[in-house]
Every structure is written in structure tokens, then in C-alpha cells.
Amino acid sequence: MDNHEVTMEKIVSLCKRRGFVFQSSEIYGGQSGAWDYGPLGIELKKNIQNAWWKEMTQMHDNIVGLDAAILMHPRVWEASGHVANFSDPLVDCKQCKMRYRADNMDQEALASKKCPACGGELTEPRAFNLMFKTHIGPAEDTASVVYLRPETAQGIYVNYKNIIQSNRMKIPFGIAQVGKAFRNEIVTKNFIFRTCEFEQMEMQFFVKPGEDEKWFEYWRGQRWEFYKKYGVCMDKMRWYHHEKLAHYAKDAYDIEYEFPMGFSELEGIHNRTDYDLSRHTEYSGKDMQYIDQDNGADKYIPFIIETSAGLTRNVLMFLCDAYEEQNIAGDGAAEDYRTVLHFHPSIAPVTVAVLPLMKKDGLAELAREIQNELKEDFVTDYDQSGAIGKRYRRQDEVGTPFCITVDYDSKEDGSVTLRFRDSMEQVRIHRSEIAARIREEIKSYKRT
């Protein structure tokens, strides 16, 4: 293995060391399947979410937003099929107590009933429902049962009529939502890729039956272009077409990314037909038909095209995709590697760092003054500790695309050094030009 290739161990180490992601409840030994996002992690996650939200709502006049409650009426999950069908086959080793998803195991090992870890005897597969169950109110009985939502989509479906009426939406239109979901996973693994608590970015697009295939292809194209726009290496992306479809689906594709553990799902685009709204009509007794006032008051239950992306998986993907250990030694020189995160400037946790060349002679005060001027427009950092080269390396490691160095000439003529993360090029500009130049560089950014 190349010592400088991206591994999950390197990503996990960087995330803890630089304040992206921490193990939840680490001082108590950690909570499996749960992670805390530190100062840089929450900025990265927020920026990815904002980029997605802008793409879906601001750039589309016929898509609006929603923030539905996590706790919903339990009949919602009966209608959706989650109570009856949302389960994975589970087997346990009687000897070492390891737990496996039977559908992910080597089928020869499963048939032999032998544990892959210790060779002990395995239990018979049994259904394990992935929903977290809790109670609402003072009495814990069957009437008080509620579930932590395992997906955000159902909150959109049950509000679809409310949004039509309150916002005068006409088909085709979409509803976007970002929110937490919870799944009692049998096995949590690969850092933040598969966890019990995660966030989804979902958009449900309501269309007239018969026009669903056209819109399905439209949204496949739109979602592919989103990742290209934000500088993802498209050689690491691919489509996976589902041959075996979920009970609600007419067609389904996944966008997969080549993580360190191999190609895995990043986002799904699904044609859900009229299944969901029909089920909620049946279980709620409410008419979920759309009345097409522009077409003779024609009535129908819309088909739904779903785009469903994992926000926390996107965080991991952007970290893996941006990570590089780059040899910056000159010709004939000994190897000199820097760790750099090549984030698109729009999603980088810090946009610009301001660095005084020295702490003394008024340079620190001038640097702080410049930082304060930039705070209104950008997320900034200030660092005056150590040699300037080491400070550049620290900013490279967290993906800061621009650094401003304040030196003695800055006091005389107001000029500063603007350094670019990817190329390490440095240019001299006047302090009054910094904000405009950074905005221009962000707008024209292309990863090399």
C-alpha cells in the first residue's frame, strides 16, 4: 500500500486532531454509532447543507422548504411500511457474541452456521426492526408508543396538502428538507458513514403520472452536476442501478463514491410512484389527490421523484475527496510532504486566515484590524503562533483556501500577501482589495 494514499485511519486521525469530528461521550469510553462535530466539522457540515439548500430551493422557483417534527404519529410509520417491513436479518455468535447482518455475510459462512471471527455457532437469522421506539406522556403503554423517525421523507408527504394550500404550489413542485433521522443499526462502521443518528438532505418532487420518467432523468442529471460543481473528483463517482427494487419504487439509482473502503452509496434518486400518498390516504382517511385547476379540475395522486442524500455521508465524502499528502519538494530535493484538504472555497470551514509575520511592532494589531474587516463576509481565522511556514501548513491541513500575511510593508503602504492553498502561489495586493479578490477567486475556482 502507498504510504500516502487516503485511508480511513488517516481521515479519523485528522478529524480528531484538528477538531472536525470526535467520538461521542469519549471520556466514558465512547458511544457506538454516535459522533460529535467539532468547531471545524460543524462549519463544514453547515456549508455543505447550505450549498445543497441553495441548489434545491434558491435555484428552483418550484421547490420550497420544510422542517417537520422528529416525533410523528405512530400511524405514519404503519402507513409507510416501516413498522411491518423496516428490518434487517440478524445473527449472533453464541461463543464470542459478535453480531452480524445476515444479508451482508458470506453466504457460505452463513450456511455453515459458523462465526467468521471465532468459528463458533451462529443463531438462526431473526428480523430486527431498525426503528428506535420510545414513549410519550407519563404512562408507558402501547397507546403512548412513538418512534424516532428513520427517515425525513414521511414528514414531507403528510404535509404535502398543507403546502399546496398555504403556498399555492402547482405540479410539478418539490419540497426540500434537512433533518436528523435515527436507525438502530445492527453494525455501525466506517467512522461517520453508517451511524445510528445521522442527517439527511431530501427533496420530494411531485409530478403528474405519465411525466415521472422525464422528471426522474432530469433529477438524475441535476444531482450529478451538483457534485461536479463543488469540485468532487468525478473519476471516483459512479451510478448504481437497482435491479431489485424496494416495494414502493418504479426505478432507482444510487450515486456511489469510492470511499477508502470502496464504492458505497452517497445519494439515491428514486421514482416512488404514488405509493406513499396512496398509503397515507388509506391510513388517514384524508384525500391526498391533487386538483389540477389548470386542466379542468382533473384529480390524481401525484407520482414522487425523490432525491435523498446523507449530509453526514457528504461530510465524509468531501473530507476523503479533498485529502492529499502532497510532495512539494523541489527538483532533486528530499521528499517534503504537506497534508492538504482541497475543499471548494464555498464549503471550506474557514475561508481566510490572517497571519501577522511577527507578534510585535504593531503587526498583530494591524492583522486583527484586517481580520475584523473581513469577518462580515467570510469565516476567518487568526494565527500568530510559530514560524509562518508552519502556520501555512496548519491552514492547509484544515482546507483554508486563502491566507493573508501582514508584514512590515503592510504598515507602510497597506499591501498584504495573499496566498493560495492549492498552488501555494503568493501575490501582493492592497488590503482594500482583499474581500473583492477573494469573492472573485471563489466564483472562478476550479480544482486542479
C-alpha positions as CSV (number, residue, x, y, z in Angstrom):
1,M,0.0,0.0,0.0
2,D,1.2,3.5,-0.9
3,N,2.1,5.3,2.4
4,H,0.5,8.4,1.1
5,E,-2.9,7.1,-0.1
6,V,-6.1,8.1,1.6
7,T,-7.1,5.7,4.4
8,M,-10.0,5.9,6.9
9,E,-7.4,5.8,9.7
10,K,-5.8,9.0,8.4
11,I,-9.2,10.7,8.0
12,V,-10.3,9.7,11.5
13,S,-6.9,10.9,12.9
14,L,-7.1,14.3,11.1
15,C,-10.7,14.8,12.2
16,K,-9.9,14.4,15.9
17,R,-6.6,16.2,15.8
18,R,-8.0,19.3,14.0
19,G,-11.5,19.5,15.5
20,F,-13.7,18.1,12.8
21,V,-15.3,15.1,14.4
22,F,-15.0,13.5,17.9
23,Q,-16.2,10.2,19.3
24,S,-19.4,10.8,21.3
25,S,-19.0,10.6,25.1
26,E,-15.3,9.7,24.6
27,I,-14.4,10.3,28.3
28,Y,-16.8,7.5,29.2
29,G,-15.4,5.1,26.6
30,G,-17.5,6.4,23.7
31,Q,-21.0,5.7,22.4
32,S,-21.0,3.3,19.4
33,G,-22.7,4.7,16.3
34,A,-22.7,8.4,17.5
35,W,-20.2,11.2,16.8
36,D,-19.9,14.9,17.8
37,Y,-18.9,17.6,15.3
38,G,-16.3,20.0,16.5
39,P,-15.7,23.6,15.5
40,L,-14.4,22.8,12.0
41,G,-16.8,19.9,11.5
42,I,-19.9,21.9,12.2
43,E,-18.7,24.6,9.8
44,L,-18.1,22.1,7.0
45,K,-21.4,20.3,7.6
46,K,-23.3,23.7,7.6
47,N,-21.6,24.8,4.4
48,I,-22.4,21.5,2.6
49,Q,-26.0,21.8,3.8
50,N,-26.2,25.5,2.7
51,A,-24.8,24.6,-0.7
52,W,-27.4,21.8,-1.1
53,W,-30.3,24.1,0.2
54,K,-29.3,26.8,-2.2
55,E,-29.1,24.4,-5.1
56,M,-32.6,23.0,-4.3
57,T,-34.6,26.0,-3.2
58,Q,-32.9,29.2,-4.3
59,M,-32.1,27.9,-7.8
60,H,-35.5,26.3,-8.3
61,D,-38.6,28.5,-8.2
62,N,-40.9,25.5,-7.7
63,I,-39.2,24.0,-4.7
64,V,-39.9,25.1,-1.1
65,G,-38.6,24.1,2.3
66,L,-40.0,22.3,5.3
67,D,-38.8,21.3,8.8
68,A,-41.0,18.6,10.0
69,A,-41.0,17.2,13.6
70,I,-38.9,14.2,14.5
71,L,-41.7,12.7,16.6
72,M,-44.7,11.8,14.4
73,H,-48.0,10.0,14.9
74,P,-47.2,6.2,15.0
75,R,-49.8,5.6,12.3
76,V,-47.4,7.4,9.9
77,W,-44.9,4.5,10.2
78,E,-47.6,1.9,9.8
79,A,-48.7,3.6,6.6
80,S,-45.2,3.9,5.3
81,G,-44.5,0.2,5.9
82,H,-41.7,0.8,8.5
83,V,-43.5,-0.9,11.4
84,A,-44.0,-4.1,9.4
85,N,-41.1,-4.2,7.0
86,F,-38.2,-2.0,8.2
87,S,-36.0,-4.7,9.5
88,D,-32.7,-6.4,8.8
89,P,-31.9,-10.2,9.3
90,L,-29.7,-10.5,12.5
91,V,-27.5,-13.4,13.6
92,D,-25.4,-13.7,16.8
93,C,-22.4,-15.8,17.6
94,K,-23.2,-17.9,20.7
95,Q,-19.5,-18.0,21.6
96,C,-17.9,-14.6,21.0
97,K,-21.2,-12.6,21.0
98,M,-20.3,-10.9,17.7
99,R,-23.4,-9.7,15.8
100,Y,-23.9,-9.7,12.0
101,R,-26.4,-8.7,9.4
102,A,-27.1,-12.0,7.7
103,D,-27.7,-10.3,4.3
104,N,-24.1,-8.8,4.4
105,M,-22.4,-12.1,5.4
106,D,-20.5,-14.5,3.3
107,Q,-23.3,-16.9,2.3
108,E,-21.0,-20.0,2.8
109,A,-20.3,-18.9,6.4
110,L,-24.0,-18.3,7.0
111,A,-24.9,-21.7,5.6
112,S,-22.3,-23.5,7.7
113,K,-23.6,-21.6,10.8
114,K,-20.0,-20.8,11.7
115,C,-18.9,-17.4,13.0
116,P,-16.4,-15.7,10.7
117,A,-14.5,-14.3,13.7
118,C,-14.1,-17.3,16.0
119,G,-15.8,-20.3,14.3
120,G,-18.4,-20.5,17.0
121,E,-22.1,-21.5,16.3
122,L,-24.4,-18.8,14.9
123,T,-28.0,-18.3,15.9
124,E,-30.8,-18.6,13.3
125,P,-31.5,-15.3,11.5
126,R,-34.2,-13.2,13.0
127,A,-35.8,-9.9,12.0
128,F,-34.5,-6.8,13.7
129,N,-36.6,-3.7,13.3
130,L,-34.4,-0.6,12.9
131,M,-36.7,2.0,14.4
132,F,-36.0,3.4,17.8
133,K,-39.1,3.1,20.0
134,T,-39.9,5.4,22.9
135,H,-43.0,6.6,24.8
136,I,-44.7,10.0,25.0
137,G,-46.6,11.0,28.1
138,P,-46.4,9.7,31.7
139,A,-47.6,6.1,31.1
140,E,-45.5,3.6,29.2
141,D,-48.2,1.5,27.4
142,T,-49.0,0.7,23.8
143,A,-51.1,3.8,23.5
144,S,-48.1,6.0,24.2
145,V,-45.6,4.4,21.8
146,V,-43.8,6.8,19.3
147,Y,-40.8,6.3,17.1
148,L,-37.8,8.4,16.3
149,R,-38.1,8.9,12.6
150,P,-36.0,6.6,10.5
151,E,-36.2,8.9,7.5
152,T,-37.3,12.5,6.8
153,A,-39.4,11.9,3.8
154,Q,-42.6,11.0,5.6
155,G,-42.8,14.4,7.2
156,I,-42.9,15.8,3.7
157,Y,-45.7,13.5,2.5
158,V,-48.0,14.2,5.4
159,N,-47.5,18.0,4.8
160,Y,-47.9,17.9,1.1
161,K,-51.5,19.2,1.1
162,N,-50.7,21.9,3.7
163,I,-48.0,23.3,1.4
164,I,-50.2,23.2,-1.7
165,Q,-52.9,25.2,0.1
166,S,-50.7,27.6,2.0
167,N,-48.1,28.4,-0.7
168,R,-50.3,27.9,-3.8
169,M,-48.0,25.3,-5.3
170,K,-48.8,23.8,-8.7
171,I,-47.5,20.5,-10.0
172,P,-44.7,19.9,-10.8
173,F,-43.2,21.2,-7.5
174,G,-40.8,20.0,-4.8
175,I,-40.4,20.1,-1.0
176,A,-36.9,20.1,0.4
177,Q,-35.9,19.2,4.0
178,V,-32.8,18.7,6.0
179,G,-33.1,16.9,9.3
180,K,-32.0,14.2,11.7
181,A,-33.0,10.6,11.3
182,F,-32.4,7.6,13.6
183,R,-31.8,3.9,12.8
184,N,-30.9,1.2,15.3
185,E,-28.2,-0.3,13.1
186,I,-27.1,-3.8,13.8
187,V,-23.5,-2.8,12.9
188,T,-22.2,0.7,12.8
189,K,-18.9,1.1,10.9
190,N,-16.6,3.2,8.8
191,F,-16.5,6.2,11.0
192,I,-19.4,8.5,10.2
193,F,-20.5,6.6,7.1
194,R,-23.0,4.3,9.0
195,T,-24.3,5.6,12.3
196,C,-27.4,5.4,14.4
197,E,-28.0,9.1,14.4
198,F,-27.5,10.9,11.1
199,E,-28.8,13.8,8.9
200,Q,-30.5,13.6,5.6
201,M,-30.9,16.1,2.8
202,E,-34.1,15.1,0.9
203,M,-36.2,16.6,-1.8
204,Q,-39.5,15.1,-2.9
205,F,-40.7,16.2,-6.3
206,F,-44.4,15.8,-7.1
207,V,-45.3,15.2,-10.7
208,K,-48.2,14.2,-12.9
209,P,-48.4,10.5,-13.6
210,G,-47.0,9.8,-17.0
211,E,-44.4,12.5,-16.6
212,D,-42.5,10.7,-13.9
213,E,-39.8,9.2,-16.2
214,K,-38.9,12.6,-17.7
215,W,-38.5,14.2,-14.3
216,F,-36.6,11.1,-13.0
217,E,-34.0,11.6,-15.6
218,Y,-33.9,15.4,-15.0
219,W,-33.1,14.9,-11.3
220,R,-30.5,12.3,-12.0
221,G,-28.7,14.9,-14.2
222,Q,-29.2,17.7,-11.6
223,R,-27.8,15.7,-8.7
224,W,-24.7,14.5,-10.7
225,E,-23.9,18.1,-11.7
226,F,-24.1,19.2,-8.1
227,Y,-21.0,17.2,-7.1
228,K,-19.2,18.3,-10.2
229,K,-19.9,21.9,-9.4
230,Y,-18.3,21.6,-6.0
231,G,-15.1,20.1,-7.3
232,V,-15.5,16.4,-6.4
233,C,-13.2,14.1,-8.4
234,M,-15.8,12.6,-10.8
235,D,-13.5,9.6,-11.5
236,K,-14.4,8.5,-8.0
237,M,-18.2,8.7,-8.7
238,R,-20.4,6.2,-10.5
239,W,-24.1,5.3,-10.9
240,Y,-25.5,2.1,-9.4
241,H,-28.8,0.9,-11.0
242,H,-31.0,-1.1,-8.6
243,E,-32.3,-4.3,-10.3
244,K,-34.1,-5.4,-7.2
245,L,-36.4,-2.5,-6.2
246,A,-38.0,-1.5,-3.0
247,H,-41.7,-2.2,-2.7
248,Y,-42.5,1.5,-3.4
249,A,-40.2,2.1,-6.3
250,K,-40.6,2.0,-10.1
251,D,-36.9,2.8,-10.7
252,A,-33.9,3.7,-8.5
253,Y,-30.3,4.8,-9.0
254,D,-27.6,5.5,-6.4
255,I,-24.7,7.9,-6.8
256,E,-21.8,6.0,-5.3
257,Y,-18.4,7.4,-4.3
258,E,-15.2,5.5,-3.9
259,F,-14.5,5.8,-0.2
260,P,-11.4,4.3,1.3
261,M,-13.4,1.1,2.0
262,G,-14.7,1.0,-1.6
263,F,-17.6,2.3,-3.6
264,S,-20.6,3.0,-1.4
265,E,-23.9,4.9,-1.6
266,L,-23.8,8.6,-1.3
267,E,-27.2,9.6,-2.6
268,G,-30.3,7.9,-4.0
269,I,-32.6,9.1,-6.8
270,H,-35.9,7.1,-6.7
271,N,-39.2,7.0,-8.6
272,R,-41.5,6.3,-5.7
273,T,-44.7,6.3,-7.9
274,D,-47.9,7.2,-6.0
275,Y,-47.2,4.6,-3.3
276,D,-46.6,7.0,-0.3
277,L,-49.6,9.3,-0.8
278,S,-51.9,6.4,-1.6
279,R,-50.9,4.7,1.7
280,H,-51.5,7.9,3.7
281,T,-54.9,8.3,2.0
282,E,-55.7,4.7,3.1
283,Y,-54.4,5.0,6.7
284,S,-55.5,8.6,7.5
285,G,-58.8,8.7,5.6
286,K,-57.8,12.0,4.1
287,D,-58.0,12.7,0.3
288,M,-54.4,13.2,-0.9
289,Q,-55.4,13.8,-4.5
290,Y,-54.1,16.9,-6.4
291,I,-56.7,19.0,-8.1
292,D,-55.3,20.4,-11.3
293,Q,-57.2,23.7,-11.7
294,D,-55.4,24.5,-14.9
295,N,-56.7,21.3,-16.6
296,G,-60.4,21.1,-16.0
297,A,-60.1,20.3,-12.2
298,D,-58.5,17.0,-13.1
299,K,-57.8,14.9,-10.0
300,Y,-55.0,12.5,-9.4
301,I,-52.5,11.3,-6.8
302,P,-49.1,12.6,-7.9
303,F,-46.0,10.4,-8.5
304,I,-43.0,11.3,-6.5
305,I,-39.3,11.6,-7.6
306,E,-37.1,11.5,-4.5
307,T,-33.5,12.7,-4.2
308,S,-32.1,11.6,-0.8
309,A,-28.6,12.4,0.2
310,G,-26.8,11.7,3.5
311,L,-25.5,15.0,4.9
312,T,-23.1,13.2,7.3
313,R,-22.0,10.9,4.4
314,N,-21.4,14.0,2.3
315,V,-19.1,15.4,5.1
316,L,-17.1,12.1,5.0
317,M,-17.0,12.2,1.2
318,F,-15.8,15.8,0.9
319,L,-13.1,15.0,3.5
320,C,-11.9,11.9,1.7
321,D,-12.1,13.6,-1.7
322,A,-10.2,16.7,-0.5
323,Y,-7.5,14.9,1.4
324,E,-4.0,14.8,-0.2
325,E,-0.5,14.2,1.1
326,Q,1.4,16.3,-1.5
327,N,5.1,16.2,-2.1
328,I,6.2,19.8,-2.5
329,A,10.0,19.3,-2.6
330,G,11.8,20.9,-5.5
331,D,13.7,19.1,-8.1
332,G,16.5,17.0,-6.6
333,A,15.4,17.8,-3.0
334,A,14.5,15.3,-0.4
335,E,10.8,14.5,-0.1
336,D,8.7,17.1,1.7
337,Y,5.1,16.2,2.2
338,R,2.3,18.5,3.3
339,T,-1.2,17.4,4.2
340,V,-3.8,19.5,2.4
341,L,-7.6,19.4,2.1
342,H,-8.6,20.8,-1.3
343,F,-12.1,21.9,-0.3
344,H,-14.0,24.1,-2.7
345,P,-13.8,27.5,-1.1
346,S,-17.6,27.7,-0.8
347,I,-17.6,24.7,1.6
348,A,-14.3,25.1,3.4
349,P,-14.8,25.6,7.2
350,V,-12.5,28.7,7.2
351,T,-12.4,30.9,4.1
352,V,-9.4,33.1,5.0
353,A,-6.8,33.1,7.7
354,V,-5.0,36.3,8.7
355,L,-1.4,35.8,9.9
356,P,0.9,38.6,11.2
357,L,4.5,37.9,10.2
358,M,5.6,38.9,13.8
359,K,3.6,39.5,17.0
360,K,5.5,42.7,17.8
361,D,5.8,46.2,16.2
362,G,2.1,46.6,15.7
363,L,1.8,43.8,13.2
364,A,-0.6,41.8,15.4
365,E,-2.8,44.8,15.9
366,L,-2.9,45.5,12.2
367,A,-3.7,41.9,11.4
368,R,-6.6,41.9,13.9
369,E,-7.9,45.0,12.2
370,I,-7.8,43.4,8.8
371,Q,-9.5,40.2,10.2
372,N,-12.3,42.3,11.6
373,E,-12.8,43.9,8.2
374,L,-13.2,40.5,6.6
375,K,-15.5,38.9,9.3
376,E,-18.7,40.4,7.9
377,D,-18.2,38.5,4.6
378,F,-16.2,35.4,5.4
379,V,-15.4,32.9,8.1
380,T,-11.9,33.9,9.3
381,D,-9.1,32.6,11.5
382,Y,-6.3,34.4,13.2
383,D,-2.9,32.7,13.9
384,Q,0.2,34.3,15.2
385,S,1.9,31.3,16.8
386,G,5.1,29.8,15.3
387,A,7.0,30.3,12.0
388,I,4.9,31.5,9.1
389,G,5.7,28.3,7.1
390,K,4.3,26.1,9.9
391,R,1.2,28.3,10.1
392,Y,0.6,27.9,6.3
393,R,0.8,24.1,6.8
394,R,-1.7,24.2,9.6
395,Q,-4.2,26.1,7.4
396,D,-3.5,23.7,4.5
397,E,-4.3,20.8,6.7
398,V,-7.8,22.1,7.5
399,G,-8.5,23.3,4.0
400,T,-8.3,27.1,4.3
401,P,-8.2,28.3,0.7
402,F,-6.7,31.7,1.4
403,C,-4.2,33.2,3.8
404,I,-3.4,36.9,4.3
405,T,0.1,37.7,5.7
406,V,0.7,41.0,7.3
407,D,4.3,42.3,7.3
408,Y,6.3,45.5,7.8
409,D,5.5,46.7,4.3
410,S,1.8,46.5,5.3
411,K,2.3,49.2,7.8
412,E,4.0,51.4,5.2
413,D,1.8,51.0,2.1
414,G,-1.2,48.9,3.1
415,S,-0.2,46.0,1.0
416,V,-0.5,42.3,2.2
417,T,0.4,38.9,0.8
418,L,-2.4,36.7,-0.4
419,R,-1.5,33.0,-0.5
420,F,-3.5,30.4,-2.3
421,R,-3.8,26.9,-0.7
422,D,-3.8,24.7,-3.8
423,S,-1.0,26.3,-5.8
424,M,0.9,27.9,-2.8
425,E,1.2,30.9,-5.1
426,Q,1.6,34.3,-3.4
427,V,0.6,37.7,-4.7
428,R,0.8,41.2,-3.3
429,I,-2.4,43.2,-3.1
430,H,-3.7,46.2,-1.2
431,R,-5.8,45.5,1.9
432,S,-8.7,47.3,0.4
433,E,-8.9,44.7,-2.4
434,I,-8.9,41.6,-0.2
435,A,-12.6,40.9,0.0
436,A,-13.3,41.6,-3.7
437,R,-10.4,39.4,-4.8
438,I,-11.4,36.5,-2.6
439,R,-15.0,36.7,-3.9
440,E,-13.7,36.7,-7.4
441,E,-11.4,33.7,-6.7
442,I,-14.3,31.7,-5.1
443,K,-16.6,32.4,-8.1
444,S,-14.0,31.2,-10.6
445,Y,-12.5,28.4,-8.6
446,K,-11.6,25.2,-10.4
447,R,-9.7,22.4,-8.6
448,T,-6.5,21.4,-10.3
